[in-house]
Amino acid sequence: MERYVEDYQKRRLTERVDIIAAINILRSQGCEYDDLIEEITKVFYVDLDAFNEIVMAA
């Protein structure tokens, strides 16, 4: 997937519900689980601990 956002434009994802929504959107666009972290960090600053907990629970 080709998407890139300048660092100053990135939104912070710290709430679990926001991280889950972002993951669901990426998955609906065909993003594989192995590529999620790469794709989500192109667009957002992500709480990586929360992200890892969510992915491990899925």
N, C-alpha and C positions, 0 to 999 in steps of 0.2 A: 504494500500500500504506500502510495506516495503522499505524505503529508508532513509538513514541517512548519513549526510555529516558532517565532523568535522567542528567546527566553523571557523577555519582558512582557510578552503577551500570554504566557502560560498561567492557567488558573491552578490553584492548589486543591488537591483532592485529599481531604483528611477524614471525612465522614464515610463510614462504611457504605451507607446507602448510595452516595455519589460514586464511590469506587465500583460498586456492583453495577450501577447504571452504565458507567463507562465500559465496563467489561462486557455487559450485555449488548451494547451498541457495537462494539468491535466484533464480538462473536457473530452478530447478525449480519455483519458485512463480510464474513468469511475468514476472519482472523483466527488462526489456530492457537491453542493454549500455549504452545512453545514461543509464539511471537507476541503474546499479550504484553509482556513487560516492555519490550522494545517499542511497540506501537503506542502504548499508553503514555510512556515517558516522552515521546515526541511532542505530545500535545499538552500534558499536564505535569505538574509537580505532584508526586504521589507519595503518600505515607506507605513506605515499602513494607513495614511490619504488618499493617492492616491488609495490604494487597496480598502478601504471602499467606496470611491466615485465610483470606477469602478463597484464594486459588486452591489451597490445600484442602479446604472444606468441600470444594466442588467435586 
